[in-house]
Amino acid sequence: MLASGIVLSSCGGGSGSLGFGSLGGSSGGGGRGLFGAFSQPVEKKPIDQWTAEEIYKRGEYDLDRGDPSEAAKWFGEVERLYPYSEWAKRALIMQAFAFHKDKDYEQARASAQRYIDFYPASEDAAYAQYLLALSYYDQIDKIGRDQGLTYQALQALRTVIERYPDTEYAKSAILKFDLAFDHLAAKEMEIGRYYLKRKHYSSAINRFRVVVEQFQTTTHVAEALHRLVESYLSLGLVEEAQTAGAILGYNFQSSEWYQSSYRLLTKSGLKPEVKGNNWLSAVYRQLIKGEWL
């Protein structure tokens, strides 16, 4: 689910092989069949005697043969030896791509950010920002781990969506934003279930409330409402339990969570209905009745 959405693959062609547009095809004079030459020991002349295109193509060659770490070094040499050239501009974004492919996410972020800083108006700036976001997103792992990277991924993905709304990267960023957002809700649910299992009902309620109030578009809201019914009944707060059941029934009547909540309530001689003047009643008025003021 958390795989990268847009995968750009390197091939043995010219400088346009990764789908970027800032440089057209390579200028034929400098290449001299370099991809064929790189299958043999590299020519002996010092690196500072190589042209920018030769160094760049060496990086492409290493990408093509599955060595992104080595490719990143070659792309870095283009920038070092030819810092103001078009090849250096292209090499910088390729270096970010190579680092990311090598799962060196910190270096990928650094290269992508430098590209954005140096070339903010470039047509590849959108991809650089997207790559920066991916460097956080692709590290989102199991729900049980710290979610700091998830928050950073959300922020970076939002930047892609807002700054480059008409690009293919924005479309992919929207999908990933939703998945990362759902991931955060899952973390709250995990902690809430942990407290509920140990009968720390107030702590559990606080977590489930966060899901209901702040993660209303995720897939976890139905369970959160059911767990609120469980928690409030355990504390003897029947009005809150009934109101949670009413919201659950209105939005998720056909779900297993509503059926379970309905059985719990009726077993206690109660029914799902909005009762009292609590935070759940306010949620009901706002989301279902539309009474925001």
C-alpha positions as CSV (number, residue, x, y, z in Angstrom):
1,M,0.0,0.0,0.0
2,L,2.9,2.3,0.8
3,A,4.8,1.7,-2.4
4,S,5.9,4.7,-4.5
5,G,3.3,5.8,-6.9
6,I,5.3,7.1,-9.8
7,V,8.3,5.0,-10.7
8,L,10.7,6.5,-13.2
9,S,13.1,4.0,-14.6
10,S,16.4,4.6,-16.2
11,C,17.2,3.1,-19.6
12,G,20.2,3.1,-21.8
13,G,19.1,6.0,-23.9
14,G,20.1,9.7,-23.8
15,S,19.4,12.3,-21.3
16,G,15.7,12.2,-21.7
17,S,15.4,8.6,-20.5
18,L,13.9,9.3,-17.1
19,G,11.0,11.4,-18.4
20,F,12.3,14.8,-17.4
21,G,12.1,17.6,-19.9
22,S,14.7,20.2,-19.0
23,L,17.3,18.8,-21.4
24,G,16.4,17.3,-24.7
25,G,18.3,14.5,-26.3
26,S,22.0,14.3,-25.7
27,S,24.4,16.0,-28.0
28,G,25.9,13.3,-30.1
29,G,29.5,14.5,-30.3
30,G,30.4,13.9,-26.7
31,G,29.0,10.4,-26.2
32,R,31.2,8.3,-28.5
33,G,29.4,5.1,-27.6
34,L,30.1,5.5,-23.9
35,F,27.6,2.9,-22.7
36,G,29.5,0.3,-24.7
37,A,32.8,1.6,-23.3
38,F,31.6,1.4,-19.7
39,S,31.1,-2.4,-19.9
40,Q,34.9,-2.5,-20.1
41,P,37.4,-0.9,-17.6
42,V,36.9,2.9,-17.5
43,E,39.2,4.9,-19.7
44,K,42.3,6.1,-17.8
45,K,42.1,9.8,-18.3
46,P,41.6,11.9,-15.1
47,I,38.0,12.7,-14.2
48,D,38.6,16.5,-14.7
49,Q,39.3,15.8,-18.3
50,W,35.9,14.2,-18.9
51,T,33.1,16.2,-20.4
52,A,30.0,16.9,-18.4
53,E,28.0,14.6,-20.7
54,E,30.5,11.8,-20.3
55,I,30.3,11.9,-16.5
56,Y,26.5,12.2,-16.6
57,K,26.3,9.2,-19.0
58,R,28.5,7.2,-16.6
59,G,26.0,7.9,-13.9
60,E,23.2,6.7,-16.2
61,Y,25.1,3.6,-16.9
62,D,25.5,2.8,-13.2
63,L,21.8,3.3,-12.7
64,D,21.1,1.0,-15.7
65,R,23.2,-1.7,-14.2
66,G,21.6,-1.4,-10.8
67,D,24.1,0.5,-8.8
68,P,22.3,3.7,-7.7
69,S,24.9,4.5,-5.0
70,E,27.7,4.7,-7.5
71,A,25.5,6.6,-10.0
72,A,24.8,9.2,-7.3
73,K,28.6,9.8,-7.0
74,W,29.0,10.4,-10.7
75,F,26.0,12.8,-10.8
76,G,27.7,14.6,-8.0
77,E,30.9,14.9,-10.0
78,V,29.0,16.6,-12.8
79,E,27.8,19.3,-10.4
80,R,31.3,19.6,-8.8
81,L,33.2,20.0,-12.1
82,Y,30.5,21.8,-14.2
83,P,28.5,23.7,-11.5
84,Y,26.6,26.1,-13.7
85,S,25.9,23.9,-16.7
86,E,22.7,22.4,-17.9
87,W,24.2,19.0,-17.2
88,A,24.8,19.9,-13.6
89,K,21.2,21.0,-13.3
90,R,20.0,17.7,-14.7
91,A,22.6,15.7,-12.7
92,L,21.3,17.2,-9.4
93,I,17.8,15.9,-9.9
94,M,19.2,12.6,-11.1
95,Q,21.4,12.4,-8.0
96,A,18.3,12.8,-5.8
97,F,16.6,10.0,-7.8
98,A,19.6,7.8,-7.4
99,F,19.9,8.3,-3.7
100,H,16.2,7.6,-3.3
101,K,16.5,4.4,-5.4
102,D,19.4,3.4,-3.1
103,K,17.1,4.1,-0.1
104,D,19.4,6.7,1.2
105,Y,16.5,8.9,2.0
106,E,18.3,11.7,3.9
107,Q,20.7,12.3,1.0
108,A,17.8,12.1,-1.4
109,R,16.0,14.8,0.5
110,A,19.1,17.0,0.6
111,S,19.6,16.7,-3.2
112,A,15.9,17.3,-3.9
113,Q,15.8,20.3,-1.6
114,R,18.9,21.8,-3.3
115,Y,17.3,21.4,-6.7
116,I,14.2,23.2,-5.4
117,D,16.3,26.0,-3.9
118,F,18.5,26.4,-7.0
119,Y,15.9,25.9,-9.8
120,P,12.4,26.7,-8.3
121,A,11.0,27.6,-11.8
122,S,12.3,24.5,-13.5
123,E,9.8,22.1,-15.0
124,D,11.4,19.4,-12.9
125,A,10.9,21.3,-9.6
126,A,7.5,19.5,-9.1
127,Y,9.3,16.1,-9.4
128,A,12.0,17.3,-6.9
129,Q,9.3,18.3,-4.4
130,Y,7.5,15.0,-5.0
131,L,10.7,13.1,-4.5
132,L,11.4,15.0,-1.3
133,A,7.9,13.9,0.0
134,L,8.6,10.3,-1.0
135,S,11.7,10.3,1.0
136,Y,9.5,10.6,4.1
137,Y,6.6,8.6,2.8
138,D,8.6,5.5,1.8
139,Q,9.9,5.3,5.4
140,I,6.4,5.0,6.9
141,D,6.5,1.5,8.3
142,K,4.6,-0.4,10.8
143,I,1.8,1.3,12.7
144,G,3.5,0.6,16.1
145,R,6.5,2.9,15.3
146,D,6.9,6.6,16.0
147,Q,4.7,8.6,13.6
148,G,7.0,11.6,13.2
149,L,7.9,10.7,9.7
150,T,4.2,10.3,8.8
151,Y,3.6,13.9,9.9
152,Q,6.5,15.1,7.8
153,A,5.3,13.1,4.8
154,L,1.9,14.7,5.1
155,Q,3.4,18.1,5.2
156,A,5.6,17.5,2.2
157,L,2.8,15.8,0.2
158,R,0.5,18.8,0.9
159,T,3.2,21.1,-0.6
160,V,3.2,19.0,-3.8
161,I,-0.6,19.2,-4.0
162,E,-0.8,22.9,-3.3
163,R,2.2,24.1,-5.2
164,Y,1.8,21.9,-8.3
165,P,-1.9,21.1,-8.5
166,D,-2.0,20.4,-12.2
167,T,0.8,17.8,-12.4
168,E,0.8,14.0,-12.3
169,Y,2.8,14.3,-9.1
170,A,-0.1,16.1,-7.3
171,K,-2.5,13.3,-8.3
172,S,-0.2,10.7,-6.8
173,A,0.5,12.9,-3.8
174,I,-3.3,13.0,-3.1
175,L,-3.5,9.2,-3.0
176,K,-0.5,9.0,-0.7
177,F,-1.7,11.8,1.5
178,D,-5.0,9.8,2.1
179,L,-3.0,6.7,2.9
180,A,-0.7,8.5,5.3
181,F,-3.6,10.2,7.0
182,D,-5.3,6.8,7.5
183,H,-2.0,5.5,8.9
184,L,-2.1,8.2,11.6
185,A,-5.7,7.3,12.5
186,A,-4.7,3.6,12.7
187,K,-2.0,4.6,15.2
188,E,-4.6,6.3,17.4
189,M,-6.8,3.3,17.2
190,E,-4.0,1.0,18.2
191,I,-3.2,3.0,21.3
192,G,-6.9,3.3,22.2
193,R,-7.4,-0.4,22.0
194,Y,-4.4,-0.9,24.2
195,Y,-5.9,1.3,26.9
196,L,-9.3,-0.3,26.5
197,K,-8.0,-3.8,26.9
198,R,-6.4,-2.7,30.2
199,K,-9.6,-1.0,31.3
200,H,-8.0,2.5,31.2
201,Y,-11.3,3.8,29.8
202,S,-10.6,7.6,30.0
203,S,-7.3,7.2,28.2
204,A,-9.0,5.0,25.6
205,I,-11.8,7.5,25.0
206,N,-9.3,10.3,24.4
207,R,-7.7,8.3,21.6
208,F,-11.0,7.3,20.0
209,R,-12.2,10.9,20.2
210,V,-9.2,12.1,18.2
211,V,-10.2,9.7,15.4
212,V,-13.8,10.8,15.4
213,E,-13.0,14.5,15.5
214,Q,-9.8,14.7,13.4
215,F,-9.8,11.7,11.1
216,Q,-13.4,11.7,9.9
217,T,-12.4,10.7,6.3
218,T,-10.5,7.6,7.3
219,T,-11.6,4.0,7.5
220,H,-11.3,3.9,11.3
221,V,-14.2,6.1,12.3
222,A,-16.8,3.3,12.6
223,E,-14.7,1.2,14.9
224,A,-13.8,4.3,16.9
225,L,-17.5,5.0,17.5
226,H,-18.1,1.4,18.6
227,R,-15.1,1.6,21.0
228,L,-16.6,4.7,22.4
229,V,-19.9,2.9,23.1
230,E,-17.9,0.2,24.9
231,S,-15.8,2.6,26.9
232,Y,-18.7,4.9,28.0
233,L,-20.9,1.9,29.0
234,S,-18.0,0.6,31.1
235,L,-17.9,3.9,32.9
236,G,-21.7,4.1,33.2
237,L,-21.9,7.2,31.0
238,V,-25.0,6.0,29.1
239,E,-25.9,9.3,27.3
240,E,-22.5,9.4,25.7
241,A,-22.7,5.7,24.8
242,Q,-26.2,6.2,23.3
243,T,-25.1,9.2,21.3
244,A,-22.0,7.4,19.9
245,G,-24.3,4.6,18.9
246,A,-26.7,7.0,17.2
247,I,-23.9,8.6,15.1
248,L,-22.6,5.1,14.2
249,G,-26.0,4.0,13.2
250,Y,-26.6,7.1,11.0
251,N,-23.3,6.7,9.1
252,F,-22.5,3.0,9.3
253,Q,-25.8,1.2,9.9
254,S,-24.8,-1.8,7.8
255,S,-21.5,-2.3,9.4
256,E,-20.5,-5.0,11.9
257,W,-19.5,-2.2,14.3
258,Y,-23.0,-0.8,14.5
259,Q,-24.5,-4.3,15.0
260,S,-22.1,-4.9,17.9
261,S,-22.9,-1.5,19.5
262,Y,-26.6,-2.0,19.0
263,R,-26.4,-5.4,20.9
264,L,-24.4,-3.8,23.7
265,L,-26.9,-1.0,24.1
266,T,-30.0,-3.1,24.0
267,K,-28.5,-5.6,26.4
268,S,-28.3,-2.7,28.9
269,G,-31.9,-1.6,28.2
270,L,-30.8,1.3,26.0
271,K,-31.1,2.3,22.4
272,P,-28.9,4.4,20.0
273,E,-30.2,8.0,20.3
274,V,-28.7,11.5,20.8
275,K,-28.8,12.3,24.5
276,G,-27.5,15.1,26.6
277,N,-25.2,18.0,25.8
278,N,-21.8,16.3,25.4
279,W,-19.0,16.5,22.8
280,L,-20.6,13.6,20.8
281,S,-23.9,15.6,20.7
282,A,-22.0,18.5,19.2
283,V,-20.5,16.2,16.6
284,Y,-23.9,14.9,15.7
285,R,-25.3,18.4,15.3
286,Q,-22.4,19.5,13.2
287,L,-21.9,16.5,10.9
288,I,-25.4,15.2,10.6
289,K,-27.7,18.2,11.3
290,G,-25.3,20.7,9.7
291,E,-25.5,23.0,12.7
292,W,-22.0,24.5,12.7
293,L,-22.9,27.8,14.5
